[in-house]
Amino acid sequence: QVDIQQGANGHVCGGSLIAADWVLSAAHCFPTPSDVSEYRLYVGRYQLNGFNQFETVRRVSRVLVASGYESPERGSDLALVQLDGPVEWSEYVRPVCLPDTGVRFPGGRPCYVTGWGHIRQGGGLLPGVGTLQEVMVPIIDQTSCRTMFSVDADGTDVVDILSDMICAGYQEGGKDSCQGDSGGPLVCPMGNDTWIQAGVVSFGLGCAEPNRPGVYAKVSAFADFIRATIDTTCNT
């Protein structure tokens, strides 16, 4: 898990290490990809506000945003962030495995999202030292997710769930990613002690609302873009 901080704003997003000098995050975390001078990325960090014995900080060398990105709701909300130098692997700093194009995450599969974001809608900053949070959210299949987002209370269309998005959460609400979790990983256990990152926190309508699961950039949809850019340490 990577803590992305920007100047006076402090923590703005999460990310995940996919190579010694590359981080996977969301495109909307970098509204001006050409100007990355104020960003600092912390790896090996567990507490947002406390002491982290094993943390390392890096600046950003460049940001590559997925082709066609305009806004999270229009898809392509994925960014590759190159660090200004590689980090060293350790017990606390490791790369996440990425899915190939054909990997499927069926509805109901339990996955986990992590982050330092708000713990309730409209505020709810992490108390105390700001320990990294984790919540289990099952994958929601594309058809069901499209149905949930297709109508609002007044019958108008809300969000079109595109093919490069994946949904996770609960129809009844209650558990979800929230503001400040953007760019962070949605990871799924695949057996044999292997975890694969299925999604990147992208957007939601509110947080943990009924019929409004979290929407994530589907990592497998960007496998070719990622592979063409970097040599990832762990592919599956």
NORCORFEN-V784084 format. One record per residue. N is the residue number from 1. D_CENTER is the distance of its C-alpha to the mean C-alpha in Angstrom with 1 decimal. Layout:
BEGIN
[[N & D_CENTER] [N & D_CENTER]]
END
This chain:
BEGIN
[[1 & 9.5] [2 & 10.0] [3 & 11.2] [4 & 11.5] [5 & 14.8] [6 & 16.9] [7 & 20.6] [8 & 22.1] [9 & 18.9] [10 & 17.7] [11 & 14.1] [12 & 12.1] [13 & 8.4] [14 & 6.4] [15 & 5.9] [16 & 7.6] [17 & 11.2] [18 & 12.4] [19 & 15.9] [20 & 18.1] [21 & 17.5] [22 & 14.3] [23 & 10.7] [24 & 7.8] [25 & 5.7] [26 & 6.4] [27 & 10.1] [28 & 10.9] [29 & 10.1] [30 & 13.2] [31 & 15.8] [32 & 18.5] [33 & 17.3] [34 & 20.9] [35 & 21.1] [36 & 18.9] [37 & 21.7] [38 & 20.4] [39 & 17.1] [40 & 17.1] [41 & 14.5] [42 & 15.3] [43 & 14.9] [44 & 16.7] [45 & 16.2] [46 & 16.4] [47 & 18.0] [48 & 17.0] [49 & 20.7] [50 & 22.6] [51 & 23.9] [52 & 21.8] [53 & 24.3] [54 & 22.1] [55 & 19.8] [56 & 20.0] [57 & 19.2] [58 & 18.9] [59 & 19.3] [60 & 17.7] [61 & 20.0] [62 & 18.5] [63 & 15.5] [64 & 15.6] [65 & 14.1] [66 & 14.2] [67 & 17.7] [68 & 18.5] [69 & 15.7] [70 & 17.3] [71 & 15.1] [72 & 12.0] [73 & 14.7] [74 & 16.3] [75 & 13.6] [76 & 12.8] [77 & 9.7] [78 & 8.7] [79 & 10.1] [80 & 11.7] [81 & 12.9] [82 & 16.2] [83 & 17.4] [84 & 21.1] [85 & 21.9] [86 & 20.8] [87 & 19.9] [88 & 22.0] [89 & 20.9] [90 & 22.0] [91 & 21.6] [92 & 18.9] [93 & 17.1] [94 & 16.2] [95 & 14.2] [96 & 12.1] [97 & 13.8] [98 & 12.6] [99 & 14.3] [100 & 17.2] [101 & 17.9] [102 & 19.9] [103 & 17.8] [104 & 17.7] [105 & 16.0] [106 & 18.7] [107 & 18.8] [108 & 19.2] [109 & 17.5] [110 & 16.2] [111 & 12.6] [112 & 10.8] [113 & 7.8] [114 & 8.3] [115 & 8.5] [116 & 11.5] [117 & 11.3] [118 & 14.4] [119 & 16.0] [120 & 17.7] [121 & 17.8] [122 & 19.5] [123 & 19.3] [124 & 19.4] [125 & 18.3] [126 & 18.1] [127 & 21.7] [128 & 23.5] [129 & 21.8] [130 & 18.3] [131 & 17.4] [132 & 13.8] [133 & 13.3] [134 & 12.4] [135 & 13.2] [136 & 14.1] [137 & 13.4] [138 & 15.3] [139 & 14.4] [140 & 16.4] [141 & 18.3] [142 & 18.2] [143 & 21.7] [144 & 21.3] [145 & 18.2] [146 & 20.1] [147 & 23.0] [148 & 21.2] [149 & 20.0] [150 & 23.3] [151 & 25.5] [152 & 25.6] [153 & 28.4] [154 & 30.7] [155 & 30.0] [156 & 28.2] [157 & 25.3] [158 & 21.9] [159 & 19.0] [160 & 19.4] [161 & 16.8] [162 & 16.8] [163 & 16.9] [164 & 13.7] [165 & 11.8] [166 & 11.4] [167 & 12.0] [168 & 12.0] [169 & 14.1] [170 & 17.8] [171 & 20.4] [172 & 22.2] [173 & 19.2] [174 & 19.1] [175 & 15.7] [176 & 12.4] [177 & 9.3] [178 & 10.9] [179 & 11.4] [180 & 10.2] [181 & 6.9] [182 & 5.4] [183 & 3.4] [184 & 2.8] [185 & 3.8] [186 & 6.1] [187 & 9.3] [188 & 12.7] [189 & 16.2] [190 & 18.3] [191 & 21.6] [192 & 23.4] [193 & 21.0] [194 & 18.4] [195 & 14.7] [196 & 12.6] [197 & 8.9] [198 & 9.2] [199 & 6.1] [200 & 2.9] [201 & 3.4] [202 & 6.5] [203 & 9.7] [204 & 12.3] [205 & 16.0] [206 & 16.6] [207 & 15.0] [208 & 16.3] [209 & 19.0] [210 & 21.1] [211 & 20.4] [212 & 17.2] [213 & 14.3] [214 & 10.7] [215 & 9.8] [216 & 6.9] [217 & 7.6] [218 & 9.8] [219 & 9.6] [220 & 13.3] [221 & 14.3] [222 & 13.5] [223 & 15.2] [224 & 18.3] [225 & 16.7] [226 & 15.0] [227 & 18.2] [228 & 20.4] [229 & 18.8] [230 & 18.5] [231 & 19.9] [232 & 17.2] [233 & 18.5] [234 & 17.6] [235 & 17.5] [236 & 18.6]]
END
